[in-house]
């Protein structure tokens, strides 16, 4: 968890809570709109990753995030 927090804080400097910006930083060329090698399958992977994140975030009472930043 510490390494994930470090990555988010140091490599994704946006503080708006846009989950997609993290995906864009890691897999943007493969999964995000505007990427050089993006495919429909890649976009589906990004959506699924957000769905998993959202389920976990809700389970632990986390708020202040949004889906935007990668495929929308």
PDB file of N, CA, C and O in Angstrom:
ATOM      1  N   UNK A   1       0.822  -1.179   0.000  1.00  0.00           N
ATOM      2  CA  UNK A   1       0.000   0.000   0.000  1.00  0.00           C
ATOM      3  C   UNK A   1       0.873   1.253   0.000  1.00  0.00           C
ATOM      4  O   UNK A   1       0.560   2.238  -0.669  1.00  0.00           O
ATOM      5  N   UNK A   2       1.949   1.208   0.740  1.00  0.00           N
ATOM      6  CA  UNK A   2       2.838   2.379   0.794  1.00  0.00           C
ATOM      7  C   UNK A   2       3.416   2.699  -0.585  1.00  0.00           C
ATOM      8  O   UNK A   2       3.513   3.866  -0.966  1.00  0.00           O
ATOM      9  N   UNK A   3       3.796   1.666  -1.326  1.00  0.00           N
ATOM     10  CA  UNK A   3       4.373   1.932  -2.645  1.00  0.00           C
ATOM     11  C   UNK A   3       3.323   2.498  -3.599  1.00  0.00           C
ATOM     12  O   UNK A   3       3.640   3.349  -4.430  1.00  0.00           O
ATOM     13  N   UNK A   4       2.089   2.040  -3.488  1.00  0.00           N
ATOM     14  CA  UNK A   4       1.016   2.589  -4.323  1.00  0.00           C
ATOM     15  C   UNK A   4       0.764   4.051  -3.975  1.00  0.00           C
ATOM     16  O   UNK A   4       0.585   4.885  -4.863  1.00  0.00           O
ATOM     17  N   UNK A   5       0.749   4.356  -2.685  1.00  0.00           N
ATOM     18  CA  UNK A   5       0.549   5.747  -2.261  1.00  0.00           C
ATOM     19  C   UNK A   5       1.707   6.616  -2.743  1.00  0.00           C
ATOM     20  O   UNK A   5       1.492   7.730  -3.221  1.00  0.00           O
ATOM     21  N   UNK A   6       2.927   6.113  -2.619  1.00  0.00           N
ATOM     22  CA  UNK A   6       4.084   6.874  -3.093  1.00  0.00           C
ATOM     23  C   UNK A   6       3.954   7.158  -4.583  1.00  0.00           C
ATOM     24  O   UNK A   6       4.143   8.295  -5.017  1.00  0.00           O
ATOM     25  N   UNK A   7       3.631   6.128  -5.371  1.00  0.00           N
ATOM     26  CA  UNK A   7       3.510   6.314  -6.817  1.00  0.00           C
ATOM     27  C   UNK A   7       2.474   7.376  -7.133  1.00  0.00           C
ATOM     28  O   UNK A   7       2.728   8.284  -7.925  1.00  0.00           O
ATOM     29  N   UNK A   8       1.304   7.264  -6.512  1.00  0.00           N
ATOM     30  CA  UNK A   8       0.239   8.215  -6.793  1.00  0.00           C
ATOM     31  C   UNK A   8       0.664   9.634  -6.429  1.00  0.00           C
ATOM     32  O   UNK A   8       0.437  10.569  -7.197  1.00  0.00           O
ATOM     33  N   UNK A   9       1.271   9.795  -5.275  1.00  0.00           N
ATOM     34  CA  UNK A   9       1.645  11.131  -4.813  1.00  0.00           C
ATOM     35  C   UNK A   9       2.808  11.732  -5.603  1.00  0.00           C
ATOM     36  O   UNK A   9       2.856  12.945  -5.806  1.00  0.00           O
ATOM     37  N   UNK A  10       3.736  10.901  -6.046  1.00  0.00           N
ATOM     38  CA  UNK A  10       4.909  11.451  -6.723  1.00  0.00           C
ATOM     39  C   UNK A  10       4.795  11.469  -8.247  1.00  0.00           C
ATOM     40  O   UNK A  10       5.379  12.336  -8.897  1.00  0.00           O
ATOM     41  N   UNK A  11       4.064  10.539  -8.816  1.00  0.00           N
ATOM     42  CA  UNK A  11       3.997  10.415 -10.272  1.00  0.00           C
ATOM     43  C   UNK A  11       2.701  10.928 -10.883  1.00  0.00           C
ATOM     44  O   UNK A  11       2.644  11.183 -12.086  1.00  0.00           O
ATOM     45  N   UNK A  12       1.671  11.080 -10.080  1.00  0.00           N
ATOM     46  CA  UNK A  12       0.378  11.577 -10.562  1.00  0.00           C
ATOM     47  C   UNK A  12       0.037  12.808  -9.718  1.00  0.00           C
ATOM     48  O   UNK A  12      -0.760  12.721  -8.783  1.00  0.00           O
ATOM     49  N   UNK A  13       0.637  13.950 -10.047  1.00  0.00           N
ATOM     50  CA  UNK A  13       0.529  15.117  -9.180  1.00  0.00           C
ATOM     51  C   UNK A  13      -0.849  15.772  -9.119  1.00  0.00           C
ATOM     52  O   UNK A  13      -1.062  16.660  -8.294  1.00  0.00           O
ATOM     53  N   UNK A  14      -1.776  15.362  -9.959  1.00  0.00           N
ATOM     54  CA  UNK A  14      -3.112  15.934  -9.927  1.00  0.00           C
ATOM     55  C   UNK A  14      -3.790  15.551  -8.612  1.00  0.00           C
ATOM     56  O   UNK A  14      -3.706  14.399  -8.186  1.00  0.00           O
ATOM     57  N   UNK A  15      -4.449  16.490  -7.978  1.00  0.00           N
ATOM     58  CA  UNK A  15      -5.104  16.210  -6.699  1.00  0.00           C
ATOM     59  C   UNK A  15      -6.626  16.186  -6.802  1.00  0.00           C
ATOM     60  O   UNK A  15      -7.317  16.281  -5.787  1.00  0.00           O
ATOM     61  N   UNK A  16      -7.148  16.061  -8.006  1.00  0.00           N
ATOM     62  CA  UNK A  16      -8.597  16.100  -8.195  1.00  0.00           C
ATOM     63  C   UNK A  16      -9.275  14.762  -7.905  1.00  0.00           C
ATOM     64  O   UNK A  16     -10.504  14.689  -7.916  1.00  0.00           O
ATOM     65  N   UNK A  17      -8.519  13.718  -7.651  1.00  0.00           N
ATOM     66  CA  UNK A  17      -9.108  12.414  -7.376  1.00  0.00           C
ATOM     67  C   UNK A  17      -9.526  11.656  -8.616  1.00  0.00           C
ATOM     68  O   UNK A  17     -10.354  10.750  -8.532  1.00  0.00           O
ATOM     69  N   UNK A  18      -8.972  12.007  -9.765  1.00  0.00           N
ATOM     70  CA  UNK A  18      -9.328  11.327 -10.999  1.00  0.00           C
ATOM     71  C   UNK A  18      -8.554  10.003 -11.088  1.00  0.00           C
ATOM     72  O   UNK A  18      -7.365   9.984 -11.404  1.00  0.00           O
ATOM     73  N   UNK A  19      -9.250   8.910 -10.805  1.00  0.00           N
ATOM     74  CA  UNK A  19      -8.623   7.590 -10.826  1.00  0.00           C
ATOM     75  C   UNK A  19      -7.967   7.294 -12.168  1.00  0.00           C
ATOM     76  O   UNK A  19      -6.892   6.696 -12.219  1.00  0.00           O
ATOM     77  N   UNK A  20      -8.602   7.705 -13.235  1.00  0.00           N
ATOM     78  CA  UNK A  20      -8.089   7.430 -14.572  1.00  0.00           C
ATOM     79  C   UNK A  20      -6.715   8.014 -14.843  1.00  0.00           C
ATOM     80  O   UNK A  20      -5.998   7.509 -15.708  1.00  0.00           O
ATOM     81  N   UNK A  21      -6.328   9.057 -14.134  1.00  0.00           N
ATOM     82  CA  UNK A  21      -5.007   9.638 -14.346  1.00  0.00           C
ATOM     83  C   UNK A  21      -3.898   8.670 -13.938  1.00  0.00           C
ATOM     84  O   UNK A  21      -2.821   8.669 -14.534  1.00  0.00           O
ATOM     85  N   UNK A  22      -4.160   7.849 -12.928  1.00  0.00           N
ATOM     86  CA  UNK A  22      -3.180   6.836 -12.534  1.00  0.00           C
ATOM     87  C   UNK A  22      -3.044   5.797 -13.638  1.00  0.00           C
ATOM     88  O   UNK A  22      -1.929   5.426 -14.008  1.00  0.00           O
ATOM     89  N   UNK A  23      -4.169   5.324 -14.166  1.00  0.00           N
ATOM     90  CA  UNK A  23      -4.137   4.378 -15.271  1.00  0.00           C
ATOM     91  C   UNK A  23      -3.413   4.988 -16.465  1.00  0.00           C
ATOM     92  O   UNK A  23      -2.616   4.321 -17.125  1.00  0.00           O
ATOM     93  N   UNK A  24      -3.694   6.250 -16.735  1.00  0.00           N
ATOM     94  CA  UNK A  24      -3.060   6.922 -17.867  1.00  0.00           C
ATOM     95  C   UNK A  24      -1.545   6.971 -17.692  1.00  0.00           C
ATOM     96  O   UNK A  24      -0.807   6.786 -18.660  1.00  0.00           O
ATOM     97  N   UNK A  25      -1.075   7.215 -16.483  1.00  0.00           N
ATOM     98  CA  UNK A  25       0.362   7.285 -16.225  1.00  0.00           C
ATOM     99  C   UNK A  25       1.016   5.917 -16.426  1.00  0.00           C
ATOM    100  O   UNK A  25       2.121   5.837 -16.962  1.00  0.00           O
ATOM    101  N   UNK A  26       0.355   4.856 -16.008  1.00  0.00           N
ATOM    102  CA  UNK A  26       0.943   3.513 -16.072  1.00  0.00           C
ATOM    103  C   UNK A  26       0.742   2.856 -17.435  1.00  0.00           C
ATOM    104  O   UNK A  26       1.701   2.364 -18.030  1.00  0.00           O
ATOM    105  N   UNK A  27      -0.482   2.841 -17.931  1.00  0.00           N
ATOM    106  CA  UNK A  27      -0.834   2.095 -19.149  1.00  0.00           C
ATOM    107  C   UNK A  27      -1.492   2.962 -20.211  1.00  0.00           C
ATOM    108  O   UNK A  27      -2.228   2.448 -21.053  1.00  0.00           O
ATOM    109  N   UNK A  28      -1.246   4.246 -20.187  1.00  0.00           N
ATOM    110  CA  UNK A  28      -1.949   5.163 -21.080  1.00  0.00           C
ATOM    111  C   UNK A  28      -1.871   4.827 -22.546  1.00  0.00           C
ATOM    112  O   UNK A  28      -2.865   4.964 -23.260  1.00  0.00           O
ATOM    113  N   UNK A  29      -0.714   4.389 -23.021  1.00  0.00           N
ATOM    114  CA  UNK A  29      -0.586   4.067 -24.442  1.00  0.00           C
ATOM    115  C   UNK A  29      -1.422   2.865 -24.846  1.00  0.00           C
ATOM    116  O   UNK A  29      -1.755   2.713 -26.021  1.00  0.00           O
ATOM    117  N   UNK A  30      -1.768   2.006 -23.889  1.00  0.00           N
ATOM    118  CA  UNK A  30      -2.505   0.787 -24.206  1.00  0.00           C
ATOM    119  C   UNK A  30      -3.984   0.852 -23.835  1.00  0.00           C
ATOM    120  O   UNK A  30      -4.805   0.154 -24.430  1.00  0.00           O
ATOM    121  N   UNK A  31      -4.329   1.694 -22.846  1.00  0.00           N
ATOM    122  CA  UNK A  31      -5.683   1.641 -22.297  1.00  0.00           C
ATOM    123  C   UNK A  31      -6.451   2.953 -22.305  1.00  0.00           C
ATOM    124  O   UNK A  31      -7.648   2.949 -22.018  1.00  0.00           O
ATOM    125  N   UNK A  32      -5.823   4.058 -22.617  1.00  0.00           N
ATOM    126  CA  UNK A  32      -6.509   5.349 -22.508  1.00  0.00           C
ATOM    127  C   UNK A  32      -6.691   6.016 -23.865  1.00  0.00           C
ATOM    128  O   UNK A  32      -5.851   5.888 -24.756  1.00  0.00           O
ATOM    129  N   UNK A  33      -7.795   6.724 -24.002  1.00  0.00           N
ATOM    130  CA  UNK A  33      -8.078   7.455 -25.231  1.00  0.00           C
ATOM    131  C   UNK A  33      -6.916   8.399 -25.517  1.00  0.00           C
ATOM    132  O   UNK A  33      -6.452   9.116 -24.631  1.00  0.00           O
ATOM    133  N   UNK A  34      -6.459   8.389 -26.748  1.00  0.00           N
ATOM    134  CA  UNK A  34      -5.325   9.207 -27.147  1.00  0.00           C
ATOM    135  C   UNK A  34      -4.008   8.455 -27.105  1.00  0.00           C
ATOM    136  O   UNK A  34      -2.990   8.965 -27.572  1.00  0.00           O
ATOM    137  N   UNK A  35      -4.011   7.247 -26.552  1.00  0.00           N
ATOM    138  CA  UNK A  35      -2.794   6.444 -26.514  1.00  0.00           C
ATOM    139  C   UNK A  35      -2.401   5.963 -27.893  1.00  0.00           C
ATOM    140  O   UNK A  35      -3.253   5.807 -28.768  1.00  0.00           O
ATOM    141  N   UNK A  36      -1.124   5.728 -28.093  1.00  0.00           N
ATOM    142  CA  UNK A  36      -0.640   5.338 -29.415  1.00  0.00           C
ATOM    143  C   UNK A  36      -1.029   3.912 -29.799  1.00  0.00           C
ATOM    144  O   UNK A  36      -1.129   3.607 -30.987  1.00  0.00           O
ATOM    145  N   UNK A  37      -1.248   3.043 -28.830  1.00  0.00           N
ATOM    146  CA  UNK A  37      -1.597   1.647 -29.109  1.00  0.00           C
ATOM    147  C   UNK A  37      -2.910   1.235 -28.454  1.00  0.00           C
ATOM    148  O   UNK A  37      -3.123   0.050 -28.196  1.00  0.00           O
ATOM    149  N   UNK A  38      -3.784   2.185 -28.184  1.00  0.00           N
ATOM    150  CA  UNK A  38      -5.025   1.883 -27.480  1.00  0.00           C
ATOM    151  C   UNK A  38      -5.941   1.019 -28.348  1.00  0.00           C
ATOM    152  O   UNK A  38      -6.032   1.198 -29.563  1.00  0.00           O
ATOM    153  N   UNK A  39      -6.611   0.080 -27.688  1.00  0.00           N
ATOM    154  CA  UNK A  39      -7.566  -0.809 -28.351  1.00  0.00           C
ATOM    155  C   UNK A  39      -8.861  -0.827 -27.541  1.00  0.00           C
ATOM    156  O   UNK A  39      -8.855  -0.433 -26.375  1.00  0.00           O
ATOM    157  N   UNK A  40      -9.959  -1.269 -28.126  1.00  0.00           N
ATOM    158  CA  UNK A  40     -11.190  -1.410 -27.343  1.00  0.00           C
ATOM    159  C   UNK A  40     -11.004  -2.341 -26.143  1.00  0.00           C
ATOM    160  O   UNK A  40     -11.590  -2.114 -25.085  1.00  0.00           O
ATOM    161  N   UNK A  41     -10.196  -3.377 -26.305  1.00  0.00           N
ATOM    162  CA  UNK A  41      -9.928  -4.296 -25.198  1.00  0.00           C
ATOM    163  C   UNK A  41      -9.184  -3.584 -24.071  1.00  0.00           C
ATOM    164  O   UNK A  41      -9.449  -3.816 -22.892  1.00  0.00           O
ATOM    165  N   UNK A  42      -8.255  -2.721 -24.452  1.00  0.00           N
ATOM    166  CA  UNK A  42      -7.517  -1.958 -23.448  1.00  0.00           C
ATOM    167  C   UNK A  42      -8.429  -1.037 -22.660  1.00  0.00           C
ATOM    168  O   UNK A  42      -8.307  -0.924 -21.441  1.00  0.00           O
ATOM    169  N   UNK A  43      -9.343  -0.380 -23.359  1.00  0.00           N
ATOM    170  CA  UNK A  43     -10.296   0.496 -22.686  1.00  0.00           C
ATOM    171  C   UNK A  43     -11.182  -0.314 -21.751  1.00  0.00           C
ATOM    172  O   UNK A  43     -11.496   0.147 -20.654  1.00  0.00           O
ATOM    173  N   UNK A  44     -11.591  -1.510 -22.158  1.00  0.00           N
ATOM    174  CA  UNK A  44     -12.387  -2.383 -21.293  1.00  0.00           C
ATOM    175  C   UNK A  44     -11.613  -2.762 -20.032  1.00  0.00           C
ATOM    176  O   UNK A  44     -12.191  -2.829 -18.947  1.00  0.00           O
ATOM    177  N   UNK A  45     -10.313  -3.009 -20.166  1.00  0.00           N
ATOM    178  CA  UNK A  45      -9.489  -3.326 -19.001  1.00  0.00           C
ATOM    179  C   UNK A  45      -9.456  -2.155 -18.027  1.00  0.00           C
ATOM    180  O   UNK A  45      -9.545  -2.340 -16.813  1.00  0.00           O
ATOM    181  N   UNK A  46      -9.328  -0.958 -18.569  1.00  0.00           N
ATOM    182  CA  UNK A  46      -9.301   0.234 -17.717  1.00  0.00           C
ATOM    183  C   UNK A  46     -10.632   0.403 -16.990  1.00  0.00           C
ATOM    184  O   UNK A  46     -10.650   0.746 -15.808  1.00  0.00           O
ATOM    185  N   UNK A  47     -11.726   0.171 -17.671  1.00  0.00           N
ATOM    186  CA  UNK A  47     -13.051   0.270 -17.029  1.00  0.00           C
ATOM    187  C   UNK A  47     -13.194  -0.764 -15.923  1.00  0.00           C
ATOM    188  O   UNK A  47     -13.694  -0.452 -14.842  1.00  0.00           O
ATOM    189  N   UNK A  48     -12.765  -1.975 -16.182  1.00  0.00           N
ATOM    190  CA  UNK A  48     -12.864  -3.040 -15.186  1.00  0.00           C
ATOM    191  C   UNK A  48     -12.010  -2.708 -13.961  1.00  0.00           C
ATOM    192  O   UNK A  48     -12.428  -2.949 -12.829  1.00  0.00           O
ATOM    193  N   UNK A  49     -10.828  -2.162 -14.184  1.00  0.00           N
ATOM    194  CA  UNK A  49      -9.959  -1.778 -13.071  1.00  0.00           C
ATOM    195  C   UNK A  49     -10.642  -0.730 -12.196  1.00  0.00           C
ATOM    196  O   UNK A  49     -10.555  -0.782 -10.970  1.00  0.00           O
ATOM    197  N   UNK A  50     -11.318   0.216 -12.832  1.00  0.00           N
ATOM    198  CA  UNK A  50     -12.033   1.230 -12.051  1.00  0.00           C
ATOM    199  C   UNK A  50     -13.172   0.594 -11.264  1.00  0.00           C
ATOM    200  O   UNK A  50     -13.389   0.956 -10.107  1.00  0.00           O
ATOM    201  N   UNK A  51     -13.898  -0.333 -11.853  1.00  0.00           N
ATOM    202  CA  UNK A  51     -14.995  -1.004 -11.150  1.00  0.00           C
ATOM    203  C   UNK A  51     -14.490  -1.712  -9.900  1.00  0.00           C
ATOM    204  O   UNK A  51     -15.140  -1.668  -8.855  1.00  0.00           O
ATOM    205  N   UNK A  52     -13.342  -2.359 -10.002  1.00  0.00           N
ATOM    206  CA  UNK A  52     -12.750  -3.037  -8.845  1.00  0.00           C
ATOM    207  C   UNK A  52     -12.346  -2.010  -7.792  1.00  0.00           C
ATOM    208  O   UNK A  52     -12.642  -2.174  -6.609  1.00  0.00           O
ATOM    209  N   UNK A  53     -11.670  -0.954  -8.231  1.00  0.00           N
ATOM    210  CA  UNK A  53     -11.278   0.112  -7.305  1.00  0.00           C
ATOM    211  C   UNK A  53     -12.489   0.687  -6.592  1.00  0.00           C
ATOM    212  O   UNK A  53     -12.471   0.872  -5.375  1.00  0.00           O
ATOM    213  N   UNK A  54     -13.541   0.970  -7.350  1.00  0.00           N
ATOM    214  CA  UNK A  54     -14.730   1.575  -6.765  1.00  0.00           C
ATOM    215  C   UNK A  54     -15.367   0.667  -5.709  1.00  0.00           C
ATOM    216  O   UNK A  54     -15.801   1.144  -4.661  1.00  0.00           O
ATOM    217  N   UNK A  55     -15.422  -0.617  -5.978  1.00  0.00           N
ATOM    218  CA  UNK A  55     -15.992  -1.556  -5.006  1.00  0.00           C
ATOM    219  C   UNK A  55     -15.181  -1.555  -3.707  1.00  0.00           C
ATOM    220  O   UNK A  55     -15.749  -1.562  -2.615  1.00  0.00           O
ATOM    221  N   UNK A  56     -13.867  -1.546  -3.831  1.00  0.00           N
ATOM    222  CA  UNK A  56     -13.007  -1.526  -2.646  1.00  0.00           C
ATOM    223  C   UNK A  56     -13.147  -0.195  -1.918  1.00  0.00           C
ATOM    224  O   UNK A  56     -13.261  -0.162  -0.693  1.00  0.00           O
ATOM    225  N   UNK A  57     -13.140   0.898  -2.667  1.00  0.00           N
ATOM    226  CA  UNK A  57     -13.258   2.224  -2.055  1.00  0.00           C
ATOM    227  C   UNK A  57     -14.562   2.355  -1.276  1.00  0.00           C
ATOM    228  O   UNK A  57     -14.570   2.879  -0.162  1.00  0.00           O
ATOM    229  N   UNK A  58     -15.650   1.889  -1.847  1.00  0.00           N
ATOM    230  CA  UNK A  58     -16.932   1.949  -1.151  1.00  0.00           C
ATOM    231  C   UNK A  58     -16.920   1.085   0.100  1.00  0.00           C
ATOM    232  O   UNK A  58     -17.473   1.471   1.130  1.00  0.00           O
ATOM    233  N   UNK A  59     -16.292  -0.082   0.016  1.00  0.00           N
ATOM    234  CA  UNK A  59     -16.240  -0.993   1.154  1.00  0.00           C
ATOM    235  C   UNK A  59     -15.495  -0.396   2.346  1.00  0.00           C
ATOM    236  O   UNK A  59     -15.823  -0.692   3.495  1.00  0.00           O
ATOM    237  N   UNK A  60     -14.501   0.439   2.078  1.00  0.00           N
ATOM    238  CA  UNK A  60     -13.723   1.033   3.171  1.00  0.00           C
ATOM    239  C   UNK A  60     -14.150   2.471   3.472  1.00  0.00           C
ATOM    240  O   UNK A  60     -13.533   3.138   4.302  1.00  0.00           O
ATOM    241  N   UNK A  61     -15.196   2.948   2.808  1.00  0.00           N
ATOM    242  CA  UNK A  61     -15.725   4.279   3.084  1.00  0.00           C
ATOM    243  C   UNK A  61     -14.945   5.426   2.471  1.00  0.00           C
ATOM    244  O   UNK A  61     -15.021   6.555   2.955  1.00  0.00           O
ATOM    245  N   UNK A  62     -14.207   5.155   1.427  1.00  0.00           N
ATOM    246  CA  UNK A  62     -13.421   6.192   0.767  1.00  0.00           C
ATOM    247  C   UNK A  62     -14.304   7.040  -0.136  1.00  0.00           C
ATOM    248  O   UNK A  62     -15.209   6.524  -0.792  1.00  0.00           O
ATOM    249  N   UNK A  63     -14.043   8.330  -0.168  1.00  0.00           N
ATOM    250  CA  UNK A  63     -14.788   9.249  -1.025  1.00  0.00           C
ATOM    251  C   UNK A  63     -13.810  10.203  -1.692  1.00  0.00           C
ATOM    252  O   UNK A  63     -12.615  10.185  -1.396  1.00  0.00           O
ATOM    253  N   UNK A  64     -14.319  11.034  -2.591  1.00  0.00           N
ATOM    254  CA  UNK A  64     -13.507  12.072  -3.194  1.00  0.00           C
ATOM    255  C   UNK A  64     -12.746  11.658  -4.439  1.00  0.00           C
ATOM    256  O   UNK A  64     -11.743  12.283  -4.784  1.00  0.00           O
ATOM    257  N   UNK A  65     -13.198  10.624  -5.115  1.00  0.00           N
ATOM    258  CA  UNK A  65     -12.530  10.167  -6.327  1.00  0.00           C
ATOM    259  C   UNK A  65     -13.528  10.194  -7.475  1.00  0.00           C
ATOM    260  O   UNK A  65     -14.739  10.257  -7.262  1.00  0.00           O
ATOM    261  N   UNK A  66     -13.006  10.146  -8.684  1.00  0.00           N
ATOM    262  CA  UNK A  66     -13.876  10.077  -9.863  1.00  0.00           C
ATOM    263  C   UNK A  66     -13.251   9.147 -10.888  1.00  0.00           C
ATOM    264  O   UNK A  66     -12.068   8.813 -10.813  1.00  0.00           O
ATOM    265  N   UNK A  67     -14.057   8.744 -11.833  1.00  0.00           N
ATOM    266  CA  UNK A  67     -13.640   7.786 -12.852  1.00  0.00           C
ATOM    267  C   UNK A  67     -12.831   8.436 -13.971  1.00  0.00           C
ATOM    268  O   UNK A  67     -12.141   7.728 -14.704  1.00  0.00           O
ATOM    269  N   UNK A  68     -12.889   9.712 -14.121  1.00  0.00           N
ATOM    270  CA  UNK A  68     -12.331  10.399 -15.274  1.00  0.00           C
ATOM    271  C   UNK A  68     -10.804  10.373 -15.330  1.00  0.00           C
ATOM    272  O   UNK A  68     -10.125  10.128 -14.333  1.00  0.00           O
ATOM    273  N   UNK A  69     -10.292  10.634 -16.529  1.00  0.00           N
ATOM    274  CA  UNK A  69      -8.863  10.774 -16.704  1.00  0.00           C
ATOM    275  C   UNK A  69      -8.221   9.818 -17.691  1.00  0.00           C
ATOM    276  O   UNK A  69      -7.077  10.029 -18.095  1.00  0.00           O
ATOM    277  N   UNK A  70      -8.939   8.760 -18.093  1.00  0.00           N
ATOM    278  CA  UNK A  70      -8.347   7.782 -19.003  1.00  0.00           C
ATOM    279  C   UNK A  70      -9.227   7.551 -20.224  1.00  0.00           C
ATOM    280  O   UNK A  70      -8.858   7.946 -21.330  1.00  0.00           O
ATOM    281  N   UNK A  71     -10.349   6.938 -20.049  1.00  0.00           N
ATOM    282  CA  UNK A  71     -11.192   6.567 -21.177  1.00  0.00           C
ATOM    283  C   UNK A  71     -12.435   7.426 -21.298  1.00  0.00           C
ATOM    284  O   UNK A  71     -13.287   7.150 -22.142  1.00  0.00           O
ATOM    285  N   UNK A  72     -12.561   8.429 -20.504  1.00  0.00           N
ATOM    286  CA  UNK A  72     -13.701   9.336 -20.591  1.00  0.00           C
ATOM    287  C   UNK A  72     -13.275  10.745 -20.223  1.00  0.00           C
ATOM    288  O   UNK A  72     -14.098  11.661 -20.235  1.00  0.00           O
TER     289      UNK A  72
END
